Amino acid sequence: MSTDSPGKDSLKTFSSLKAGGKTFHYYSLPKAADTLGDLNRLPFSLKVLLENLLRNEDDTTVDRSHIDAMVQWMKDRKSDTEIQFRPARVLMQDFTGVPGVVDLAAMREAVKVAGKDPAMINPLSPVDLVIDHSVMVDKFGDASSFKDNVTIEMERNQERYEFLRWGQQAFDNFRVVPPGTGICHQVNLEYLGKTVWQKDQDGKTIAYPDTLVGTDSHTTMINGLGILGWGVGGIEAEAAMLGQPVSMLIPEVVGFKITGKLREGITATDLVLTVTEMLRKKGVVGKFVEFYGDGLKDMPVADRATIANMAPEYGATCGFFPVDEQTIKYMRLTGREEEQLELVEAYAKAQGLWREPGHEPVYTDKLELDMGDVEASLAGPKRPQDRVALKDMKASFELLMETAEGTSGSREANLESEGGQTAVGVEDSYEPHASQPMKMNGEQTRLDPGAVVIAAITSCTNTSNPSVMMAAGLIAQKAVAKGLKTKPWVKTSLAPGSKVVTDYLRVGGFQDDLNELGFNLVGYGCTTCIGNSGPLPEAVEKAINDGDLTVASVLSGNRNFEGRVHPLVKTNWLASPPLVVAYALAGNVRLDLFNDPLGTDKDGKPVYLKDLWPSQQEIAEAVEKVKTEMFHKEYGEVFEGDDTWKAIKFPESKVYEWSDKSTYIQHPPFFEGMGPEPDPIEDIKDANILALLGDSVTTDHISPAGSFKPDTPAGKYLQEHGVDPHDFNSYGSRRGNHQVMMRGTFANVRIKNEMLDGVEGGHTRFVPTGEQMAIYDAAMKYQEQGTPLVVIAGKEYGTGSSRDWAAKGTRLLGVKAVVAESYERIHRSNLIGMGVMPLQFPEGVDRKSLKLTGEETISIDGLSGEIKPGQSLKMTVKYKDGSTESCELKSRIDTANEAVYFKHGGILHYVVREMLKSA
């Protein structure tokens, strides 16, 4: 229970300040230091956590030992103390938000069945849900693209939007930002974030740091505004909404010192790709990263937010920037009230949260970057941390083609980055497939290997940053003036994260030129970055398939995992918006943009990238045209929606009226038969292996978000329920229907199950008969036999998006445990939140050393005793010949709270049981 009460003040820290003509009360860190000792060099991010503990001290969930542990951190620079963090608010997007609201509705149903008031299931913390993940690039390249895509989106997602409209009226503290407004992280940065939160209590106004958790991994973008927040699974976010604290170990904090300035022609995107590469190489999974150094003095919040956004890509929990003059400057530009700005500055300075020149906190570890060393870069072909210098792109792709593991659907290029050097996994060499003839726009042409078939200015990462967006506009303007055209096979799109971008591109005079090159507005949403790239033109798809061509996408996003952007596009490259435009003109990543022309001008003369690239002065002059009035205009009625949204009809009831006919929203089975006490946990005996997986298996591999085909289990299910393949929509949009999602679990077209030789896609071997079949079909057969299942994997299991269905689907398939070499933070937490045990191999032991083929049975002992954080459990492998081998596994239940959740079969089960007990 949170106290937040001025009356409870064991450290005598309660104080007050005046700002904006008003008195605010707060829990003072300097006053606490009188008792605790000097706190000045505690990292800023940990100061925010310390204030959270001081404010919520209740001698139950937070006591003096937790506060003392934060102080001790400065001496040890790490800690194994578990703390309870209570964020001020929760942020959701619709792909994760719909299943979150489905869970809340199912919890209300469970409470109703138990004979209690269902209204007890209600958010206690403010929740904002932004509908941004549903728009797809069905139409592109003309003036009606935006209108057409919005119309299709509303038709396609009618059931989902009716459900969200129901949730809007059924739950308190729950706001919905309608479709066509922007991306949740950009809306958060430009409008929702306050940096200092406040609430009235006991006749006083309490001020405290704005903090949040979000159901999208890129929630970290808000760290650029001095707001501590990070992504959690939908399951964990739902618990936070319902008053449960976020259980965490006090993190290690890695300090990243920024010095110098970017050189002429280098963008914020180049900077962030460099930072991502450095931090992923350093190893910061599960840690906080905090940026410091005098290079921050002139770094605008837009650049900071670009870096903070990519925290999931470098593996950190968050990438935090402290409050300073740049914070205030950005908040003023984006239309925050002057009273709020006064409060932010006064509070940050009073609490020691204001960055002062030369200040250097104590960190667990450090690294440093002189921004003058950053060069023009991309990242790919399938991981955000694999940076490639622009000057090396041609050679990098040629090397990829020469030494790829294979050329057809079962094998693909595997370019990895190790120790800053490019290393290529080699199986065999081959001749690149020949280019394919095709007809585009009535003209005969050819599609070559390396062709850029998607060029997308997309994603909150870069479209929130006026400098790179204006740079893209300037390149388009110069290209059009010289008579250049986009290559006909390139699918172009512009999907900004907020309507403000449209305003300033128009005022800058760039939108017409972008339109001329095919970068018409297609929607305000994530689009290509999350796999909503839509279909390629038929001629392009046919040429790719006929020639088994390795082609490329170039996007200004943050994710380029296998099979994510488009199932036919094997190499995907992250780049700045101006480079996206440049590659649309070039048409192929095999060009050396430093030396090869992008095209020819009206006089037939070659035009090079250097002829189009804008100067810093040109960009700065364009950015000056971004005005506060634009933000006031676009955010004035942000929660209203258009007439179509307002006209949606929905049931006005506290308990949702489920429909068996819906293919989008179904009553999930998680609470069926749930008793007042959890069932005892049993050891796992003679489990079969459902999938044997390698390294860097992402949540996209486990639970895809993109399109799917009619012959998949999900496609067959929808067709059986009267849905035409044209209306399948995406896996992400179907997350409110567990029947679709469990069929889509482990169904990515690029996932490789090592139980099958050279086969890609969601298949496995059903061991009792030796048959190859879809993973879903095999799991259902095992369930019929009462056979438990496990998944075996390599390093970095669960990398990527905070995708709760990657855990929910795993549970519904009957998987009792996952055994991996290491885990990414969010997915590990999600598995526990769904009652699936994450286990870790000891050093030197893995699936290869155990010689696993998938035909073995697995037994795990020790689960039937007391569940404790980090305990050892014994795994026994029984081989086909009857021999056995055993090893000790480490439980990755890391905290006492997680142990409680696991014993209850999941975090939501625990919450419902606790609420029923107290009712």
TIBA-399649 format. One line per 10 residues: number of its first residue (from 0); their letters; for each residue x, y, z of C-alpha. Coordinates in steps of 0.1 Angstrom, whole numbers, plus 5000, padded with zeros to 4 digits. Each point is the difference from the previous one (the first is absolute). Layout:
BEGIN
NUM	A	X/Y/Z; ...
// end
This chain:
BEGIN
0	MSTDSPGKDS	5000/5000/5000; 5013/5035/4991; 5000/5025/5028; 5011/5032/4982; 4989/5017/5032; 5016/5031/5015; 4992/4986/5034; 5025/4971/4995; 5034/5015/5001; 5025/4979/5019
10	LKTFSSLKAG	5030/5018/4985; 4985/5035/5005; 5003/5006/4962; 4966/5017/4994; 5006/5035/4987; 4985/5027/4977; 5008/5023/4972; 4983/5028/4980; 4997/5000/4962; 4976/5016/4977
20	GKTFHYYSLP	4983/5018/5028; 4991/4968/5018; 5014/4980/5030; 5010/4964/4994; 5010/4974/5026; 5026/4974/4993; 5023/4974/5015; 5034/5017/5001; 5031/4981/4990; 5023/5026/5015
30	KAADTLGDLN	4981/4997/5033; 5003/4963/4999; 5038/5004/4995; 5002/5016/5034; 4993/4966/5014; 5011/4977/4972; 5032/5017/4990; 5011/5018/4968; 4978/4991/4971; 5013/5025/4975
40	RLPFSLKVLL	5020/4975/4979; 4972/4974/4998; 4990/4995/4964; 4971/5022/4990; 4979/4970/4991; 5006/4984/5034; 4990/5033/5017; 4967/4997/4983; 4996/4964/5014; 5012/5012/5034
50	ENLLRNEDDT	4973/5027/5001; 4974/4974/4990; 5011/4979/5031; 4999/5030/5023; 4966/5009/4989; 4986/4965/5002; 5016/4988/5032; 4974/4980/5019; 5021/4975/5019; 4984/4972/4980
60	TVDRSHIDAM	5009/5003/4963; 5026/5027/5007; 5020/5003/5032; 5032/5017/5011; 5021/4971/4989; 4991/5007/4964; 5009/5037/5003; 5033/4991/5017; 5008/4976/4971; 4997/5029/4976
70	VQWMKDRKSD	5026/5019/5020; 5022/4969/5003; 4999/4998/4962; 5023/5029/4997; 5027/4981/5018; 4995/4966/4983; 4987/5014/4966; 4976/4971/4999; 4975/4983/5022; 4980/4968/5004
80	TEIQFRPARV	4972/5017/5019; 4965/4997/4986; 4979/5031/5001; 4964/5009/4992; 4996/5028/4974; 4967/5017/4996; 4998/5019/4966; 4978/5031/4998; 4982/4987/4969; 4998/4974/4973
90	LMQDFTGVPG	5002/5004/4962; 4986/4975/4975; 4998/4996/4963; 4971/4981/4983; 5018/4968/4991; 5009/4994/5036; 4971/5021/5014; 4972/4979/4985; 5012/4968/5016; 5006/5020/5032
100	VVDLAAMREA	4964/5012/5000; 4988/4965/4991; 5018/4988/5031; 4984/5027/5021; 4966/4990/4986; 5007/4963/5007; 5011/5009/5036; 4966/5018/5005; 4983/4969/4987; 5019/4979/5025
110	VKVAGKDPAM	4991/5023/5029; 4964/5000/4989; 5000/4961/4999; 5015/5001/5036; 4969/5021/5010; 5018/5033/5006; 4997/5034/4984; 5018/5000/4966; 5007/5037/5003; 5027/4992/5025
120	INPLSPVDLV	5021/4992/4969; 5009/5036/4990; 5032/5019/4993; 5013/5018/5031; 5028/5017/4981; 4993/5023/4969; 5001/4980/4968; 5003/5015/4965; 4995/4976/4970; 5011/5014/4966
130	IDHSVMVDKF	4986/4982/4969; 5031/5001/4977; 5009/4964/4990; 4970/4992/4977; 5004/5021/4969; 5016/4981/4971; 5016/5013/4968; 4974/4985/4977; 5000/5032/4978; 5031/5021/4993
140	GDASSFKDNV	5014/5024/4976; 4970/5023/4993; 4980/5028/5016; 4972/4977/5012; 5023/4975/5018; 4994/5014/5035; 4962/5002/4996; 4998/4965/4984; 5022/4984/5027; 4980/5015/5028
150	TIEMERNQER	4967/4988/4984; 5014/4965/4996; 5014/5001/5036; 4966/5010/5015; 4982/4973/4980; 5025/4973/5008; 5002/5008/5037; 4963/5008/5007; 4997/4972/5027; 5032/5010/5017
160	YEFLRWGQQA	4990/5037/5001; 4965/4992/5013; 5017/4981/5028; 5024/5029/5008; 4970/5024/5000; 4984/4977/5025; 5031/5000/5022; 5001/5038/4998; 4967/5003/5017; 5002/4968/5022
170	FDNFRVVPPG	5033/5009/5018; 5010/5030/5021; 5034/5016/4995; 5001/4987/4965; 5004/5023/4969; 5002/4990/4964; 5017/5020/4973; 4981/4991/4967; 5016/4987/4968; 5015/5024/4976
180	TGICHQVNLE	5016/5022/5027; 5035/4987/5004; 5024/4975/5016; 4997/4995/5037; 5036/5009/5008; 4999/5031/4979; 4967/5011/5016; 5015/4992/5034; 5031/5021/4992; 4981/5029/4984
190	YLGKTVWQKD	4970/5001/5022; 4993/4975/5028; 5034/5002/5018; 5002/5026/5028; 5035/4993/5015; 4986/5009/5034; 4967/4984/5009; 4976/5014/5026; 4968/4989/5019; 4979/5015/5027
200	QDGKTIAYPD	4999/4980/5032; 4989/5008/5036; 4996/5037/4990; 5035/5002/4987; 5014/4999/4964; 5028/4974/4999; 5026/5003/4973; 5022/4971/4989; 5019/4987/4970; 4979/4990/4969
210	TLVGTDSHTT	5007/4963/4997; 4983/4973/4980; 5000/4965/4986; 4987/4993/4965; 4988/4969/4981; 5025/5008/4972; 5037/4996/5003; 5007/5034/4985; 4983/5017/5030; 5036/5009/5008
220	MINGLGILGW	4997/5028/4974; 4986/5022/5029; 5034/4997/5018; 5011/5028/4977; 4977/5024/5018; 5015/4991/5034; 4971/4976/5007; 5008/4965/5013; 4981/4973/4982; 5005/4968/4982
230	GVGGIEAEAA	4981/4972/4983; 4983/4971/5018; 4978/4972/4988; 4963/5007/4998; 4996/4976/5029; 5023/5020/5023; 4984/5033/4989; 4966/4987/5008; 5012/4992/5035; 5015/5035/5004
240	MLGQPVSMLI	4967/5015/4989; 4982/4980/5027; 5023/5013/5028; 5027/4973/5000; 5036/5014/5002; 5026/4991/4974; 5024/4977/5017; 5036/5005/4990; 5036/4996/5012; 5018/5033/5004
250	PEVVGFKITG	5017/5002/4966; 5035/5005/4991; 5004/5034/4982; 5024/5004/4971; 5011/5036/4994; 5004/5010/4964; 5021/5032/4997; 4992/5022/4969; 5025/5026/4989; 5006/5020/4969
260	KLREGITATD	4976/5008/4971; 4987/4982/4969; 5019/5009/4968; 4984/5016/4970; 4978/4976/4982; 4996/4975/5029; 4965/4995/5014; 4985/4990/5034; 4992/4966/4984; 5037/4994/4993
270	LVLTVTEMLR	5007/5009/5036; 4974/4976/5014; 5011/4971/4979; 5036/5006/5012; 4988/5001/5037; 4979/4968/4994; 5030/4982/4987; 5022/5011/5028; 4976/4991/5028; 4989/4967/4986
280	KKGVVGKFVE	5038/4991/4997; 5005/5012/5036; 4971/4978/5013; 4973/5020/5019; 4971/4976/5000; 4979/5006/5032; 5020/5031/5008; 4992/5037/5000; 5020/5022/4977; 5004/5036/5009
290	FYGDGLKDMP	5015/5026/4977; 5021/5028/5014; 5028/5023/4989; 5002/5035/4986; 4991/4988/4965; 4964/5001/5013; 5001/5038/5004; 4990/5006/4963; 4983/4966/4994; 4963/5007/4994
300	VADRATIANM	4974/4978/5016; 4990/4987/4965; 5035/4985/4997; 4999/4987/5036; 4966/4983/4994; 5014/4983/4968; 5028/4985/5021; 4977/4991/5029; 4975/4984/4977; 5025/4974/4989
310	APEYGATCGF	5007/4987/5036; 4984/4966/4991; 5023/4998/4970; 5031/5004/5022; 4984/4978/5026; 4997/5024/5029; 4969/5004/5022; 5002/5037/4993; 5023/5027/4986; 4995/5030/5023
320	FPVDEQTIKY	5008/5037/4994; 4998/5024/5030; 4980/5032/5000; 5017/5032/4989; 4994/5032/4979; 4994/4978/4969; 4971/4983/5018; 4984/5033/5007; 5006/5013/4965; 4983/4969/4985
330	MRLTGREEEQ	4970/5001/5024; 4995/5037/4991; 5002/4993/4962; 4975/4972/5003; 4974/5021/5018; 5002/4990/5037; 4987/5027/5023; 5025/5025/5015; 4988/4990/5035; 5010/4964/4993
340	LELVEAYAKA	5034/5012/4987; 5006/5020/5032; 4991/4969/5021; 5023/4978/4980; 5030/5023/5004; 4993/5008/5037; 4994/4964/5009; 5030/4986/4981; 5024/5025/5016; 4986/4995/5035
350	QGLWREPGHE	5004/4962/4997; 5034/5000/4984; 4985/4986/4968; 5012/5029/4978; 5031/4994/4979; 5028/5023/5009; 5031/5005/4977; 5029/4977/5009; 4979/4979/5024; 5009/4963/4999
360	PVYTDKLELD	4980/4975/5021; 5014/4967/5012; 4993/4972/4975; 5004/4962/4999; 5019/5003/4968; 5007/5027/4974; 5007/5005/4963; 5005/5032/4980; 4993/5013/4965; 5013/5031/4983
370	MGDVEASLAG	4972/5009/4976; 5026/5013/4976; 5009/4963/4993; 4965/4990/4987; 4997/4992/4963; 4971/4996/4977; 4985/4965/5007; 4973/4974/4995; 4993/4969/5020; 4991/4965/4987
380	PKRPQDRVAL	4992/4977/4984; 4980/4986/5030; 5012/5015/5033; 4999/5036/5011; 5034/4998/5016; 5018/4989/4968; 5011/5034/4989; 5015/5004/4965; 5017/5032/4989; 4983/5015/4969
390	KDMKASFELL	5033/4998/4982; 5001/4963/5006; 4964/4992/4990; 5007/4987/4965; 5029/4978/5011; 4980/4988/5030; 4971/4988/4978; 5023/4984/4974; 5017/4981/5028; 4966/4990/5013
400	METAEGTSGS	4990/4987/4966; 5033/4982/4994; 5001/4981/5033; 4963/4996/5010; 4989/4967/5014; 4975/4995/4972; 4979/5015/4973; 4965/4987/5004; 4972/5000/5026; 5017/4975/5023
410	REANLESEGG	5033/5018/5003; 5009/5037/5001; 5027/5025/5006; 5014/5001/5035; 5022/5031/5005; 5010/5004/5036; 5022/5025/5017; 5026/4989/5026; 5024/5023/5018; 4995/5028/4975
420	QTAVGVEDSY	5010/4978/4971; 4977/4986/4974; 4999/4962/5001; 4980/4979/4977; 4986/4965/5007; 5011/4980/4970; 4984/4967/4989; 5007/5001/4963; 5006/5025/4972; 4977/5006/4971
430	EPHASQPMKM	4994/5022/4970; 4974/5027/5007; 4968/4993/4981; 4996/5020/4969; 4978/5030/4997; 4964/4995/4990; 4981/5017/4972; 4968/5017/5010; 4976/5027/4988; 4994/5030/5022
440	NGEQTRLDPG	4976/5028/4991; 4998/4987/4964; 5037/5000/4995; 5024/4970/4998; 5027/5000/5027; 5020/4976/5021; 5002/4992/5037; 5036/4994/5012; 5013/4984/5032; 5004/5028/5026
450	AVVIAAITSC	4970/5019/4986; 4984/5024/5025; 4964/4989/4998; 4989/5019/5031; 5011/5035/5010; 4981/5011/5030; 5002/5031/5021; 4984/4985/5031; 5002/4994/5037; 5000/5023/5031
460	TNTSNPSVMM	5038/4996/5002; 5008/5025/4972; 4967/5016/4990; 4999/5017/5034; 5032/5018/4991; 4996/5032/4979; 5036/5002/4989; 5000/4966/4982; 4965/5006/4986; 5010/5034/4986
470	AAGLIAQKAV	5031/4985/4986; 4979/4974/4982; 4978/5029/4986; 5031/5019/4989; 5014/4970/4981; 4966/4995/4983; 4998/5036/4991; 5034/5000/4984; 4994/4967/4982; 4968/5012/4985
480	AKGLKTKPWV	5017/5032/4989; 5025/4980/4981; 4974/4977/4984; 5008/4968/5019; 4973/4974/5005; 4995/4971/5024; 5007/4966/4984; 4967/4984/4989; 5004/4968/5021; 5004/5019/5033
490	KTSLAPGSKV	4970/5001/5023; 5002/5034/5017; 4982/5012/5030; 4999/5028/5026; 4984/4991/5034; 5009/5027/5026; 4995/4994/5037; 4978/5032/5004; 4980/5024/4979; 5024/5028/5010
500	VTDYLRVGGF	5026/4985/4976; 4975/5006/4971; 4996/5036/5011; 5037/5007/5000; 5008/4982/4968; 4973/5020/4984; 5012/5033/5014; 5035/4991/4991; 4989/4996/4964; 5011/4963/4998
510	QDDLNELGFN	4968/4980/4999; 4993/5006/4963; 5035/4989/4991; 4997/4969/5022; 4967/4992/4982; 5017/5004/4966; 5024/4972/5010; 4972/4978/5013; 5004/5008/5037; 4964/5009/5005
520	LVGYGCTTCI	4984/4999/5034; 4987/4964/5005; 4989/5003/5037; 5010/5010/5035; 5013/4968/5015; 5028/4975/5002; 4993/4984/4966; 5031/4984/4984; 5021/4999/5032; 4976/4975/5016
530	GNSGPLPEAV	4993/4980/4968; 4970/5020/4988; 5017/5007/4967; 4971/4986/4980; 5004/4980/4968; 5026/5007/4974; 4988/5006/4964; 4992/4967/4984; 5027/5003/4974; 5027/5005/5027
540	EKAINDGDLT	4988/4971/5021; 5000/4977/4969; 5035/5011/4990; 5013/4994/5035; 4984/4965/5002; 5009/4990/4964; 5037/5009/5006; 5001/4993/5037; 5016/5034/5002; 5016/5015/5031
550	VASVLSGNRN	4986/5035/5000; 5000/5028/5026; 4979/5024/5019; 5014/5033/5014; 4980/5015/5029; 5004/5026/5026; 4989/4977/5027; 5014/4981/5030; 4994/4964/4991; 5012/4979/4971
560	FEGRVHPLVK	4996/4965/5012; 4995/4970/4977; 4966/4998/4984; 4988/5032/5017; 4999/5026/4973; 4987/4978/4972; 5002/4962/4996; 5016/5003/4966; 5027/5026/5010; 5030/4982/5014
570	TNWLASPPLV	5022/5029/5008; 4988/5031/5018; 5020/5031/5008; 4994/5027/5026; 5009/5034/4988; 4993/5037/5004; 4970/5015/4981; 5023/5019/4976; 5018/4967/4992; 4966/4983/4995
580	VAYALAGNVR	4993/5026/4973; 5034/4996/4985; 4997/4962/4997; 4965/5004/4984; 5017/5020/4973; 5029/4976/4997; 4977/4969/5000; 5027/4976/5012; 5022/4995/5030; 5028/4988/4978
590	LDLFNDPLGT	5008/5035/4990; 5028/5019/5017; 4982/5032/5008; 5034/5018/5006; 5011/4993/4964; 4971/4987/4979; 4974/5024/4987; 4964/4998/5012; 4988/5008/4966; 5003/5026/4973
600	DKDGKPVYLK	4986/5036/4998; 4979/5016/4973; 5031/5005/4979; 5011/4964/5004; 5028/5008/5024; 5007/4977/5030; 4986/5011/5034; 5018/4989/5031; 4989/4998/5036; 5024/5029/5009
610	DLWPSQQEIA	4981/5022/4974; 4968/4995/5020; 5011/4998/5036; 4990/5031/5020; 5024/5020/5022; 4995/5003/5037; 4991/5036/4994; 4972/4991/4976; 4986/4975/5024; 5002/5024/5029
620	EAVEKVKTEM	4981/5027/4980; 4973/4974/4992; 4997/4988/5036; 4994/5037/5011; 4967/4998/4982; 4987/4975/5026; 4977/5021/5022; 4982/4995/5033; 4966/5008/4983; 5003/4968/4980
630	FHKEYGEVFE	5000/4979/5032; 4971/5020/5015; 4980/4994/4968; 5006/4963/4997; 4997/4991/5036; 4971/5023/5009; 4974/4972/4997; 5023/4970/5000; 4975/4976/5016; 4970/5010/4978
640	GDDTWKAIKF	5005/4981/4968; 4983/5006/4967; 4963/4994/4992; 5006/4964/4991; 5015/4993/5034; 4973/5019/5018; 4973/4980/4981; 5012/4966/5011; 4973/4983/5021; 5009/4979/5030
650	PESKVYEWSD	4983/4983/5030; 4998/5023/5030; 5006/4974/5027; 5025/4993/5028; 5004/4963/4989; 5008/4994/4964; 4974/4982/4978; 5022/4974/4983; 4989/4987/4966; 5009/4966/4987
660	KSTYIQHPPF	4998/5013/4964; 5028/5026/5005; 5033/4991/4984; 5018/5029/5017; 4988/4999/5036; 4996/4967/5019; 4997/4992/5037; 5035/4986/5009; 5002/4968/5020; 5026/5011/5025
670	FEGMGPEPDP	4976/5003/5030; 4978/4969/4992; 4997/4978/5030; 5021/5023/5022; 4996/4991/5037; 5005/5023/5029; 5035/4984/5006; 5025/4990/4974; 5006/4963/4991; 5033/4986/5013
680	IEDIKDANIL	5028/5001/4975; 5013/4967/4988; 5034/4989/4986; 5001/4996/4962; 5002/4963/4990; 5009/4986/4966; 4992/5032/4980; 5005/5001/4963; 5019/5028/4983; 4976/5021/4979
690	ALLGDSVTTD	5027/5021/4984; 5039/5001/5001; 5011/5035/4992; 5032/5019/4995; 5013/5034/5011; 4982/5034/4998; 4965/4985/4997; 4978/5031/5002; 4965/5006/5012; 4992/5005/4962
700	HISPAGSFKP	5011/4964/4995; 4979/4987/5029; 4969/5022/4994; 5001/5017/4965; 4981/5033/4995; 4998/5000/4962; 4980/4983/4973; 4993/4963/4998; 4989/4976/4972; 4969/4980/4995
710	DTPAGKYLQE	5018/4967/5004; 5012/5008/5035; 4981/4987/5031; 4988/5036/5007; 4990/5004/4963; 4981/4967/5001; 4982/5010/5032; 4988/5033/4986; 4988/4985/4967; 4981/4974/5021
720	HGVDPHDFNS	4983/5030/5017; 4990/5017/4967; 5029/5024/4997; 5014/5005/4964; 5038/5001/4998; 4997/5036/4987; 4986/5009/5034; 5025/4981/5022; 5016/5033/5012; 5032/4993/5020
730	YGSRRGNHQV	5009/4978/5030; 5005/5032/5020; 4964/5012/4993; 4986/4966/5010; 5016/5000/5035; 4966/5002/5016; 4992/4964/4988; 5020/4973/5017; 4990/4975/4974; 5019/5019/4973
740	MMRGTFANVR	5029/5008/5022; 5008/4966/5013; 4999/4988/4964; 5025/5027/4992; 5024/4992/5028; 5034/4990/4986; 4986/5006/4965; 5024/5026/4986; 5010/4991/4964; 5037/5004/5009
750	IKNEMLDGVE	5001/4980/5033; 5023/4970/4998; 4992/4970/5021; 5032/4979/5002; 4979/4968/5004; 4995/5003/4962; 5029/5002/4976; 5000/5031/4978; 4963/5009/5005; 4988/5035/5008
760	GGHTRFVPTG	4967/5010/5015; 4978/4988/5029; 5005/4962/4996; 5011/4972/5023; 5003/4963/5002; 4973/4982/5019; 5024/4975/5017; 4976/4971/5007; 4994/4995/4962; 5029/5020/4985
770	EQMAIYDAAM	4976/5021/4979; 5009/5036/4991; 4971/5023/5007; 4991/5035/5011; 5011/5008/5036; 4965/5007/5010; 4987/4967/4986; 5027/4981/5018; 4993/5018/5033; 4964/4991/4998
780	KYQEQGTPLV	5009/4963/4994; 5023/5001/5030; 4972/5016/5021; 4976/4972/4990; 5026/4975/5013; 5006/5020/5032; 5036/5005/4991; 5018/5031/5015; 5022/5020/4977; 5032/5021/5003
790	VIAGKEYGTG	5018/5023/4976; 5038/5000/4998; 5018/5031/4987; 5034/5018/4997; 5011/5034/5011; 4978/5032/5002; 4967/4982/4999; 4971/5024/4997; 5019/5029/4985; 4979/5029/4987
800	SSRDWAAKGT	4965/5013/5006; 4981/4997/5033; 4976/4975/4985; 4979/4983/5027; 4985/4976/4975; 5034/4984/4996; 4995/4988/5036; 4963/4995/4999; 5002/4979/4968; 5029/4980/5015
810	RLLGVKAVVA	4978/4991/5030; 4969/4992/4979; 5021/4976/4979; 5007/4980/5032; 5036/5011/5005; 5010/4996/5037; 5035/5014/4998; 5025/5017/4977; 5037/4991/5003; 5023/5025/4984
820	ESYERIHRSN	5036/5013/5003; 4988/5035/5008; 4969/5022/4999; 4989/5035/4990; 4984/5018/5030; 4964/5005/4989; 4994/4965/4986; 5014/4983/5031; 4977/5020/5022; 4970/4993/4977
830	LIGMGVMPLQ	5006/4962/5001; 4999/5002/5038; 4969/5022/4998; 4983/4971/4981; 5012/4972/5022; 5027/4987/4977; 5033/4993/5017; 5031/5016/4984; 5031/4979/5006; 5036/5008/4991
840	FPEGVDRKSL	5028/4976/4990; 5031/5001/5021; 5032/5014/4984; 5014/4976/4975; 4968/4980/4996; 4976/5005/4972; 4978/4981/4975; 5032/4991/4979; 5021/4987/5029; 4970/4979/5010
850	KLTGEETISI	4997/4988/4964; 4963/5007/4999; 4981/4991/4969; 4965/5005/5013; 4992/4963/5003; 5010/4999/5037; 4977/5003/5029; 5007/5026/5028; 4993/4997/5037; 5005/5029/5024
860	DGLSGEIKPG	5000/4994/5038; 4997/5025/5028; 4969/5018/4989; 4978/4982/5025; 5018/5015/5030; 5002/5036/5010; 5004/5024/4970; 5029/5024/5008; 5018/5026/4979; 5030/4987/4981
870	QSLKMTVKYK	4998/4965/5013; 5016/4970/4984; 4979/4973/4983; 5011/4967/4987; 4994/4992/4963; 5002/4964/4988; 5002/4993/4963; 4990/4966/4988; 5013/4991/4966; 4984/4978/4973
880	DGSTESCELK	5023/4971/5009; 4989/5001/5037; 5032/5017/5014; 4997/5031/5021; 5020/5031/5009; 4993/5026/5027; 5009/5036/5007; 4991/5027/5024; 4979/5029/4986; 4996/5034/5016
890	SRIDTANEAV	4964/5013/5005; 4997/5035/4985; 4973/5009/5024; 5021/5029/5013; 4979/5015/5028; 4977/4989/5028; 4970/5016/4984; 5006/4981/4968; 5001/4968/5021; 4966/5008/5014
900	YFKHGGILHY	4986/5008/4965; 5013/4967/4986; 4985/4980/5029; 4966/5015/4992; 5003/4990/4963; 5006/5036/4989; 4999/5036/5012; 4963/5006/4991; 4989/4969/5018; 5018/5013/5031
910	VVREMLKSA	4983/5035/4996; 4965/4985/4997; 5004/4977/5030; 5013/5029/5021; 4971/5022/4990; 4975/4973/5007; 5015/4995/5035; 4998/5037/5009; 4965/5005/4985
// end
